[in-house]
Amino acid sequence: MDGERLCIHQLSPDDLALMDALLVTFGEVFNEPETYTGNPPDAGYTRRLLGSDSFIALVALKDGAVIGGLAAYELHKFEQPRSEIYIYDLAVVEAHRRQGVATALIQQLQQVAAMRGVHAIFVQADTAEEDQAAIALYSKLGTREEVLHFDLTLGWGGK
């Protein structure tokens, strides 16, 4: 990494500035700044989210700057007394890709999962051309399943 030290940090309720930086990073990487920064939650909401046992946010820091991160949810199962973690978003700034940042984020999440006694971690990737690097990464780290994904409308005009 050009001699610069990479640090993976799990966000806590006191890490509001890092959460804001993670949202900016997601917006830039996914080319959806309005989605990630257009209507931000207030500090109380963010603190509660970061303090909950169901949400996990990790940031990759290099020289104190957020260069990547992931947001994941622990889902408590109903059919057995166990849980799974779903990686909702994972992004690395383009200038820092192919340097092991995403792998380091996932490895840290695996450690968090092991400490929590989680049964499995899963992630979804689009088959679109722009997601081929993600598919290659996830194929290297796990088992691929062919599934269909549907977004269901809420019946009141929401998306």
Backbone torsions as a table, in degrees:
resi	resn	phi	psi	omega
1	MET	NA	38.2	177.6
2	ASP	58.6	31.4	178.2
3	GLY	78.2	-6.5	178.9
4	GLU	-85.8	142.4	-175.8
5	ARG	-87.1	130.1	175.9
6	LEU	-94.1	134.7	177.9
7	CYS	-128.0	130.0	174.5
8	ILE	-103.7	127.6	-174.2
9	HIS	-128.4	129.8	174.0
10	GLN	-86.1	126.7	-176.1
11	LEU	-73.7	143.4	176.5
12	SER	-118.9	173.9	179.6
13	PRO	-57.9	-17.3	179.8
14	ASP	-88.8	-1.5	-174.6
15	ASP	-100.1	46.5	-177.1
16	LEU	-62.3	-40.5	-179.6
17	ALA	-65.5	-39.0	178.0
18	LEU	-68.4	-35.8	176.8
19	MET	-64.8	-41.8	176.4
20	ASP	-60.4	-42.7	179.1
21	ALA	-65.5	-36.1	177.2
22	LEU	-64.6	-42.1	177.8
23	LEU	-62.0	-41.3	176.7
24	VAL	-62.0	-43.3	179.1
25	THR	-61.1	-47.8	177.7
26	PHE	-57.5	-45.9	-179.4
27	GLY	-59.4	-42.3	-179.7
28	GLU	-69.9	-48.7	-176.1
29	VAL	-64.4	-42.5	-177.9
30	PHE	-87.1	0.1	-177.8
31	ASN	55.5	42.4	178.9
32	GLU	-137.5	58.3	-176.3
33	PRO	-59.9	-35.4	-179.0
34	GLU	-64.2	-38.5	179.5
35	THR	-61.9	-42.1	-172.0
36	TYR	-93.7	-21.8	-176.9
37	THR	-132.3	-0.5	-175.4
38	GLY	-74.5	-27.2	-178.2
39	ASN	-144.6	65.1	-173.2
40	PRO	-68.1	147.6	176.1
41	PRO	-70.4	160.6	177.4
42	ASP	-75.8	170.8	-175.2
43	ALA	-61.3	-37.3	180.0
44	GLY	-62.8	-44.6	178.2
45	TYR	-61.0	-47.2	-178.1
46	THR	-63.2	-41.9	177.4
47	ARG	-61.2	-43.8	178.8
48	ARG	-63.0	-42.4	179.5
49	LEU	-62.4	-49.4	-179.1
50	LEU	-67.0	-21.9	178.9
51	GLY	-92.4	-6.6	-177.3
52	SER	-77.2	159.4	178.1
53	ASP	-86.9	0.3	-177.5
54	SER	-104.1	-10.0	-177.4
55	PHE	-120.0	136.5	178.9
56	ILE	-129.8	126.7	175.5
57	ALA	-124.8	127.4	176.9
58	LEU	-121.2	141.1	174.3
59	VAL	-121.6	146.3	172.0
60	ALA	-101.1	122.2	-178.0
61	LEU	-114.1	136.6	172.4
62	LYS	-132.6	121.3	-175.8
63	ASP	53.4	37.1	176.9
64	GLY	81.9	-5.0	-178.4
65	ALA	-100.7	142.3	176.3
66	VAL	-74.5	118.8	178.5
67	ILE	-112.8	-1.2	178.8
68	GLY	178.5	173.6	178.0
69	GLY	178.4	173.9	174.5
70	LEU	-143.1	152.8	174.8
71	ALA	-123.3	130.9	-176.7
72	ALA	-141.1	158.6	179.6
73	TYR	-125.4	133.5	172.0
74	GLU	-88.4	123.3	-177.6
75	LEU	-107.3	116.3	178.8
76	HIS	-81.6	124.2	-173.7
77	LYS	-79.3	156.3	179.0
78	PHE	-101.0	-25.9	-173.5
79	GLU	-84.6	-18.9	177.2
80	GLN	-149.1	155.7	178.9
81	PRO	-79.1	74.2	179.4
82	ARG	-153.3	174.2	179.3
83	SER	-139.2	164.5	176.3
84	GLU	-130.8	155.1	176.2
85	ILE	-111.7	130.9	177.2
86	TYR	-107.4	119.9	174.7
87	ILE	-78.7	110.2	-176.5
88	TYR	-81.6	-47.2	178.7
89	ASP	-139.6	140.4	173.7
90	LEU	-144.0	127.4	-177.2
91	ALA	-147.1	147.0	174.1
92	VAL	-132.8	132.8	177.9
93	VAL	-56.7	137.9	-172.1
94	GLU	-52.3	-41.3	-177.5
95	ALA	-65.7	-13.6	-177.0
96	HIS	-114.9	11.3	179.7
97	ARG	-76.1	159.4	178.3
98	ARG	62.1	31.3	177.3
99	GLN	-123.8	10.8	177.9
100	GLY	88.2	8.0	-177.0
101	VAL	-67.2	-49.7	-179.9
102	ALA	-62.0	-40.9	177.9
103	THR	-62.6	-42.0	178.6
104	ALA	-63.4	-38.9	177.2
105	LEU	-62.9	-45.7	-179.4
106	ILE	-66.7	-39.3	177.7
107	GLN	-62.7	-38.2	176.4
108	GLN	-65.9	-40.3	177.2
109	LEU	-63.4	-37.7	176.5
110	GLN	-61.6	-38.1	176.7
111	GLN	-66.0	-43.1	176.9
112	VAL	-60.1	-44.5	-179.9
113	ALA	-61.5	-43.1	179.6
114	ALA	-63.2	-42.1	179.0
115	MET	-63.5	-32.9	-179.4
116	ARG	-86.2	-7.0	-177.7
117	GLY	72.7	31.7	-177.7
118	VAL	-72.2	142.8	-178.2
119	HIS	-75.9	-41.2	-175.6
120	ALA	-158.3	159.1	171.7
121	ILE	-119.3	135.8	176.1
122	PHE	-135.7	158.6	-176.9
123	VAL	-148.0	154.9	179.1
124	GLN	-116.4	142.6	175.7
125	ALA	-133.8	142.6	175.9
126	ASP	-76.7	153.3	178.3
127	THR	-85.0	0.9	-179.3
128	ALA	-62.7	155.6	-177.9
129	GLU	-54.0	-39.5	-176.5
130	GLU	-70.2	-11.1	179.3
131	ASP	-101.3	8.1	-176.9
132	GLN	-63.2	-35.4	177.6
133	ALA	-65.8	-40.3	177.5
134	ALA	-64.3	-42.5	179.3
135	ILE	-61.4	-41.9	178.2
136	ALA	-62.8	-43.5	178.7
137	LEU	-61.9	-51.2	-177.3
138	TYR	-65.4	-33.7	177.5
139	SER	-65.0	-35.3	178.4
140	LYS	-68.8	-32.4	-172.8
141	LEU	-99.9	-13.2	-174.6
142	GLY	-154.6	-168.6	-179.2
143	THR	-102.1	131.4	-178.4
144	ARG	-84.7	136.1	173.8
145	GLU	-123.2	140.4	175.8
146	GLU	-90.3	118.5	-179.3
147	VAL	-137.5	163.7	171.8
148	LEU	-108.6	147.2	179.9
149	HIS	-122.5	134.6	178.9
150	PHE	-127.4	135.5	170.5
151	ASP	-98.1	119.3	-178.9
152	LEU	-95.9	135.2	177.3
153	THR	-70.0	157.1	-176.9
154	LEU	-90.9	-2.3	177.0
155	GLY	83.4	-8.9	179.7
156	TRP	-118.2	18.3	177.8
157	GLY	94.8	-4.1	177.3
158	GLY	-76.3	165.0	179.9
159	LYS	-109.5	NA	NA
